[in-house]
Amino acid sequence: MNDARSTRDHPRPTLVISKCLELEACRYNGERIRAPFIIRLEGFVELRPVCPEIEIGLGVPRDPIRLVSLGDSPRLTQPSTGRDLTLAMTEFTDSYLSGQHDADGFILKSRSPSCGLTDVKRYHPNGQSSGKGAGMFGGGVMERFPHAAVEDEGRLTNFRLRHHFLTKLFARASFRAVKASGSMARLVRFHSEQKFLLMAYHQGELRRLGRIVANPERHATADVLDAYEEHFSLALAKPARSTSNINVLMHALGYFSDALAAGEKRHFLTALDHYRAKHLALSAPLAIVQSWIARFGQEYLAGQSYFEPYPIPLLELRDSAREVH
C-alpha cells in the first residue's frame, strides 16, 4: 500500500458492502472471499455490511440458491429444498434499501444470485442455462440508486474502473455534506473545487452546473441543490476519457507556462504523448503537475479535487505501472 499522506481533507463515504467480502465467513459454503481492496478501504469509509441471504433466514453453510426464468420475472429458488425465496428476498430488498438513502456507494459480490449486478447465471426450469442478469438484491440497488457508485469486487480489480468508482464515491460524499448544509456559499465553493474534475468528465454538464450555481432565476436554495445533484451525478456517470484528461492537464500547464524552463515543458509534453499512446499511466503526467503545484504554491489548483479525488493511501504502488486508459 502507498503510505503517502493525502493533501486534502476527504469525507468518509457511506458504503454498503456484501458481508462475505473479507468481513465475515458467510458465503453459502461457509467461506469468506478475499478482497484486499476492502481491507484498504476500511479506514476511509463507513462500512455497512449486509448478507441478504442470511437476512432472509438462510444459514451458514447453506444449500445453493439460483435464479430461474419464469415469465417476465425470475424466481429465486433453492433447488435442493424446492423453496421459492422470491417474496422473502423482494421484501428484504425493499425494506433494507429504503433505509439507505444516505449511501454513497455499494460493493457487492459478483455472480451471486442475491448480490450480483450483471453476471448472475439464470436457468430454465429444466436446469438449462438461460443467460445472465442481475441478482435480486443487486438489481434492486441499481434500480433505486442509479447515480450511486456501484460495483462488484471482480470489476474493481481493473484500475480504471476502481479509480472511477473511488472518484465518484468520494465526490458524492462531499456533495452530500454540501447539500446537508443548505448553504449556497458552500455549493459555490464545492463547484469551484470540482471544475477540473468536471472538465475531465463532462464539459457539457460542467457548463450546465455553472448556470445552476449562478442561479439567475433566483430559485430557492433547496431547488438549486437538487438540480445540482442531478447534473453532478450525470457528469460522473462514466469514466473520464484519456483525451479529456489530456485537455485538463494542458489547461493546468497554462498556470505554470511562464515559470517553467523549456526543458521542463518538453518533458511534460513528452509524458502526455506517452500517456496518449498508452505507454504511460495517467499518474505520470499528473505527478508532474502535482509537483509544480507544490513548488509554485498554486493554491487554486491545490484545491482542485481532480488532483486528489480520493485519499492517496487507496492507491497501490503497482497502480502507477498499469495503463489507466
Secondary structure, DSSP 4 states (H G I P E B T S, - for coil): ---PPPSS-----EEEEETTBTT---STTS--B--HHHHHHTTTSEEEEE-HHHHTT--SS----EEEEETTEEEEEETTTTEE-HHHHHHHHHHHHTT-TT--EEEE-TT-TTT-SS-EEEE-TTS-EEEEE--HHHHHHHHH-TTSEEEETTGGGSHHHHHHHHHHHHHHHHHHHHHHHT-HHHHHHHHHHHHHHHHHH-HHHHHHHHHHHH-TT---HHHHHHHHHHHHHHHTSSPPPHHHHHHHHHHHHTTTGGGS-HHHHHHHHHHHHHHHTTSS-THHHHHHHHHHHHHHT-HHHHT-GGG-SS-GGGS-GGGGGS---
